[in-house]
Amino acid sequence: MAEKMILATLISLPKITDPRGNLTVVTEGVEIPFNIARAYWVYDVPGGECRGGHAHKHLQQFVIALSGSFIVNLDDGCGHHESYLLNHPYQGLLIKNRVWRTIDDFSSGAVCLVLASEPFDEDDYIRDYEEYKLSQSESH
């Protein structure tokens, strides 16, 4: 029987509590095992919309729900799926490369922060799911 591939890791970040408000820190090379080459955030997602819908050949991502909530759905292209509800700004999801991802069910006011291991490169994206599944079956 083939070993189940882990597609992502949910990581608890340092949470410094204070009556004036909480503070969370993320440090490159500590909580995030890669150099941060790019940061971006997704917000004002209309109800029912889905973000993502692709895989990356090389890039890894660390995804944090800064505000609100959303669900990250992951797929290895060979029948293994994982879903993560992100709804705490002191947790992040480390997503490996070569993992298909969609982000769904954004709550009102949700803000999704993504820290990426690589600068934007269109050639790193696999945007066709059938092509992705084929590439995954060839690599297993």
Phi and psi restraints in degrees (value plus and minus 20) as a CYANA .aco file:
   2 ALA   PHI     -90.5   -50.5
   2 ALA   PSI     123.6   163.6
   3 GLU   PHI     -92.3   -52.3
   3 GLU   PSI     117.8   157.8
   4 LYS   PHI     -90.6   -50.6
   4 LYS   PSI     108.1   148.1
   5 MET   PHI     -99.2   -59.2
   5 MET   PSI     111.9   151.9
   6 ILE   PHI    -107.2   -67.2
   6 ILE   PSI     102.0   142.0
   7 LEU   PHI    -109.2   -69.2
   7 LEU   PSI     -45.4    -5.4
   8 ALA   PHI    -178.3  -138.3
   8 ALA   PSI     144.7   184.7
   9 THR   PHI    -151.3  -111.3
   9 THR   PSI     106.5   146.5
  10 LEU   PHI    -103.4   -63.4
  10 LEU   PSI     103.2   143.2
  11 ILE   PHI    -138.2   -98.2
  11 ILE   PSI     107.6   147.6
  12 SER   PHI    -101.8   -61.8
  12 SER   PSI     111.9   151.9
  13 LEU   PHI    -119.3   -79.3
  13 LEU   PSI     137.6   177.6
  14 PRO   PHI     -78.4   -38.4
  14 PRO   PSI     112.5   152.5
  15 LYS   PHI    -142.6  -102.6
  15 LYS   PSI      93.9   133.9
  16 ILE   PHI    -121.0   -81.0
  16 ILE   PSI      90.5   130.5
  17 THR   PHI    -109.6   -69.6
  17 THR   PSI     124.3   164.3
  18 ASP   PHI    -175.7  -135.7
  18 ASP   PSI     121.5   161.5
  19 PRO   PHI     -77.9   -37.9
  19 PRO   PSI     -42.7    -2.7
  20 ARG   PHI    -104.8   -64.8
  20 ARG   PSI     -26.5    13.5
  21 GLY   PHI     114.2   154.2
  21 GLY   PSI     131.0   171.0
  22 ASN   PHI    -107.5   -67.5
  22 ASN   PSI     139.7   179.7
  23 LEU   PHI    -155.2  -115.2
  23 LEU   PSI     113.8   153.8
  24 THR   PHI    -144.7  -104.7
  24 THR   PSI     120.3   160.3
  25 VAL   PHI    -141.5  -101.5
  25 VAL   PSI     122.5   162.5
  26 VAL   PHI    -148.7  -108.7
  26 VAL   PSI     112.5   152.5
  27 THR   PHI    -142.1  -102.1
  27 THR   PSI     109.4   149.4
  28 GLU   PHI     -79.9   -39.9
  28 GLU   PSI     110.9   150.9
  29 GLY   PHI      65.2   105.2
  29 GLY   PSI     -27.7    12.3
  30 VAL   PHI    -130.5   -90.5
  30 VAL   PSI    -100.0   -60.0
  31 GLU   PHI     -96.1   -56.1
  31 GLU   PSI     -49.1    -9.1
  32 ILE   PHI    -128.9   -88.9
  32 ILE   PSI      97.8   137.8
  33 PRO   PHI    -103.6   -63.6
  33 PRO   PSI       3.3    43.3
  34 PHE   PHI    -162.4  -122.4
  34 PHE   PSI     142.8   182.8
  35 ASN   PHI     -94.8   -54.8
  35 ASN   PSI     113.7   153.7
  36 ILE   PHI    -102.4   -62.4
  36 ILE   PSI      93.7   133.7
  37 ALA   PHI    -118.7   -78.7
  37 ALA   PSI     -38.4     1.6
  38 ARG   PHI    -179.8  -139.8
  38 ARG   PSI     125.4   165.4
  39 ALA   PHI    -151.2  -111.2
  39 ALA   PSI     118.8   158.8
  40 TYR   PHI    -169.7  -129.7
  40 TYR   PSI     142.7   182.7
  41 TRP   PHI    -156.4  -116.4
  41 TRP   PSI     128.4   168.4
  42 VAL   PHI    -134.8   -94.8
  42 VAL   PSI     112.3   152.3
  43 TYR   PHI    -174.5  -134.5
  43 TYR   PSI     150.7   190.7
  44 ASP   PHI      35.0    75.0
  44 ASP   PSI      18.3    58.3
  45 VAL   PHI     -96.9   -56.9
  45 VAL   PSI     102.2   142.2
  46 PRO   PHI     -82.6   -42.6
  46 PRO   PSI     128.7   168.7
  47 GLY   PHI     -72.2   -32.2
  47 GLY   PSI     115.8   155.8
  48 GLY   PHI      65.2   105.2
  48 GLY   PSI     -28.0    12.0
  49 GLU   PHI    -102.1   -62.1
  49 GLU   PSI     135.4   175.4
  50 CYS   PHI    -142.7  -102.7
  50 CYS   PSI     117.7   157.7
  51 ARG   PHI    -131.1   -91.1
  51 ARG   PSI     149.3   189.3
  52 GLY   PHI      63.4   103.4
  52 GLY   PSI    -144.9  -104.9
  53 GLY   PHI      55.9    95.9
  53 GLY   PSI      23.0    63.0
  54 HIS   PHI    -183.1  -143.1
  54 HIS   PSI     152.7   192.7
  55 ALA   PHI    -147.8  -107.8
  55 ALA   PSI     144.5   184.5
  56 HIS   PHI    -138.2   -98.2
  56 HIS   PSI     119.0   159.0
  57 LYS   PHI     -89.8   -49.8
  57 LYS   PSI     -61.0   -21.0
  58 HIS   PHI    -144.4  -104.4
  58 HIS   PSI     -56.3   -16.3
  59 LEU   PHI     -84.6   -44.6
  59 LEU   PSI     118.4   158.4
  60 GLN   PHI    -129.3   -89.3
  60 GLN   PSI     135.5   175.5
  61 GLN   PHI    -153.4  -113.4
  61 GLN   PSI     129.5   169.5
  62 PHE   PHI    -141.4  -101.4
  62 PHE   PSI      96.4   136.4
  63 VAL   PHI    -131.0   -91.0
  63 VAL   PSI     111.6   151.6
  64 ILE   PHI    -150.9  -110.9
  64 ILE   PSI     115.5   155.5
  65 ALA   PHI    -106.8   -66.8
  65 ALA   PSI      76.2   116.2
  66 LEU   PHI     -87.1   -47.1
  66 LEU   PSI     -52.8   -12.8
  67 SER   PHI    -168.8  -128.8
  67 SER   PSI     125.0   165.0
  68 GLY   PHI      50.5    90.5
  68 GLY   PSI    -172.9  -132.9
  69 SER   PHI    -168.8  -128.8
  69 SER   PSI     141.3   181.3
  70 PHE   PHI    -183.7  -143.7
  70 PHE   PSI     147.3   187.3
  71 ILE   PHI    -133.6   -93.6
  71 ILE   PSI     110.3   150.3
  72 VAL   PHI    -121.6   -81.6
  72 VAL   PSI      98.8   138.8
  73 ASN   PHI    -125.6   -85.6
  73 ASN   PSI     108.3   148.3
  74 LEU   PHI    -141.0  -101.0
  74 LEU   PSI     130.9   170.9
  75 ASP   PHI    -168.8  -128.8
  75 ASP   PSI     112.3   152.3
  76 ASP   PHI    -111.1   -71.1
  76 ASP   PSI     -17.8    22.2
  77 GLY   PHI      60.0   100.0
  77 GLY   PSI     -23.9    16.1
  78 CYS   PHI    -143.7  -103.7
  78 CYS   PSI       0.9    40.9
  79 GLY   PHI      82.5   122.5
  79 GLY   PSI     -24.7    15.3
  80 HIS   PHI    -118.1   -78.1
  80 HIS   PSI     106.5   146.5
  81 HIS   PHI    -144.9  -104.9
  81 HIS   PSI     126.4   166.4
  82 GLU   PHI    -157.5  -117.5
  82 GLU   PSI     123.6   163.6
  83 SER   PHI    -148.7  -108.7
  83 SER   PSI     120.3   160.3
  84 TYR   PHI    -151.4  -111.4
  84 TYR   PSI     106.4   146.4
  85 LEU   PHI    -107.0   -67.0
  85 LEU   PSI      98.1   138.1
  86 LEU   PHI    -124.1   -84.1
  86 LEU   PSI     100.5   140.5
  87 ASN   PHI    -171.0  -131.0
  87 ASN   PSI      -4.2    35.8
  88 HIS   PHI    -149.8  -109.8
  88 HIS   PSI     108.6   148.6
  89 PRO   PHI     -92.4   -52.4
  89 PRO   PSI     -22.4    17.6
  90 TYR   PHI    -125.5   -85.5
  90 TYR   PSI      -0.4    39.6
  91 GLN   PHI    -152.7  -112.7
  91 GLN   PSI     126.7   166.7
  92 GLY   PHI    -156.6  -116.6
  92 GLY   PSI     134.8   174.8
  93 LEU   PHI    -131.2   -91.2
  93 LEU   PSI      96.2   136.2
  94 LEU   PHI    -107.6   -67.6
  94 LEU   PSI      95.3   135.3
  95 ILE   PHI    -127.8   -87.8
  95 ILE   PSI     104.8   144.8
  96 LYS   PHI     -89.2   -49.2
  96 LYS   PSI     147.5   187.5
  97 ASN   PHI     -94.8   -54.8
  97 ASN   PSI     146.7   186.7
  98 ARG   PHI      39.4    79.4
  98 ARG   PSI      14.4    54.4
  99 VAL   PHI    -142.8  -102.8
  99 VAL   PSI     105.8   145.8
 100 TRP   PHI     -93.2   -53.2
 100 TRP   PSI     114.7   154.7
 101 ARG   PHI    -158.3  -118.3
 101 ARG   PSI     124.3   164.3
 102 THR   PHI    -152.4  -112.4
 102 THR   PSI     131.9   171.9
 103 ILE   PHI    -141.9  -101.9
 103 ILE   PSI     102.5   142.5
 104 ASP   PHI    -150.8  -110.8
 104 ASP   PSI     152.3   192.3
 105 ASP   PHI      35.3    75.3
 105 ASP   PSI      28.4    68.4
 106 PHE   PHI     -86.9   -46.9
 106 PHE   PSI     110.8   150.8
 107 SER   PHI     -96.3   -56.3
 107 SER   PSI     144.4   184.4
 108 SER   PHI     -82.2   -42.2
 108 SER   PSI     109.8   149.8
 109 GLY   PHI      60.9   100.9
 109 GLY   PSI     -11.8    28.2
 110 ALA   PHI     -86.4   -46.4
 110 ALA   PSI     122.5   162.5
 111 VAL   PHI    -148.3  -108.3
 111 VAL   PSI     102.0   142.0
 112 CYS   PHI    -127.2   -87.2
 112 CYS   PSI      93.9   133.9
 113 LEU   PHI    -115.9   -75.9
 113 LEU   PSI     113.0   153.0
 114 VAL   PHI    -143.1  -103.1
 114 VAL   PSI     105.1   145.1
 115 LEU   PHI    -125.1   -85.1
 115 LEU   PSI     104.9   144.9
 116 ALA   PHI    -136.2   -96.2
 116 ALA   PSI     128.0   168.0
 117 SER   PHI    -100.9   -60.9
 117 SER   PSI     -31.5     8.5
 118 GLU   PHI    -156.7  -116.7
 118 GLU   PSI     133.8   173.8
 119 PRO   PHI     -86.4   -46.4
 119 PRO   PSI     145.1   185.1
 120 PHE   PHI     -81.2   -41.2
 120 PHE   PSI     112.5   152.5
 121 ASP   PHI    -169.4  -129.4
 121 ASP   PSI      87.5   127.5
 122 GLU   PHI     -75.8   -35.8
 122 GLU   PSI     -51.6   -11.6
 123 ASP   PHI     -89.0   -49.0
 123 ASP   PSI     -34.8     5.2
 124 ASP   PHI    -101.5   -61.5
 124 ASP   PSI     -33.7     6.3
 125 TYR   PHI    -106.2   -66.2
 125 TYR   PSI     121.4   161.4
 126 ILE   PHI    -134.3   -94.3
 126 ILE   PSI      89.3   129.3
 127 ARG   PHI    -122.5   -82.5
 127 ARG   PSI     -31.2     8.8
 128 ASP   PHI    -123.2   -83.2
 128 ASP   PSI      98.8   138.8
 129 TYR   PHI     -83.2   -43.2
 129 TYR   PSI     -59.3   -19.3
 130 GLU   PHI     -84.9   -44.9
 130 GLU   PSI     -60.4   -20.4
 131 GLU   PHI     -83.2   -43.2
 131 GLU   PSI     -60.1   -20.1
 132 TYR   PHI     -82.2   -42.2
 132 TYR   PSI     -68.6   -28.6
 133 LYS   PHI     -79.0   -39.0
 133 LYS   PSI     -62.0   -22.0
 134 LEU   PHI     -82.6   -42.6
 134 LEU   PSI     -64.6   -24.6
 135 SER   PHI     -85.3   -45.3
 135 SER   PSI     -54.1   -14.1
 136 GLN   PHI     -91.5   -51.5
 136 GLN   PSI     -61.0   -21.0
 137 SER   PHI     -87.5   -47.5
 137 SER   PSI     -50.7   -10.7
 138 GLU   PHI     -92.1   -52.1
 138 GLU   PSI     -48.9    -8.9
 139 SER   PHI    -107.6   -67.6
 139 SER   PSI     -28.9    11.1
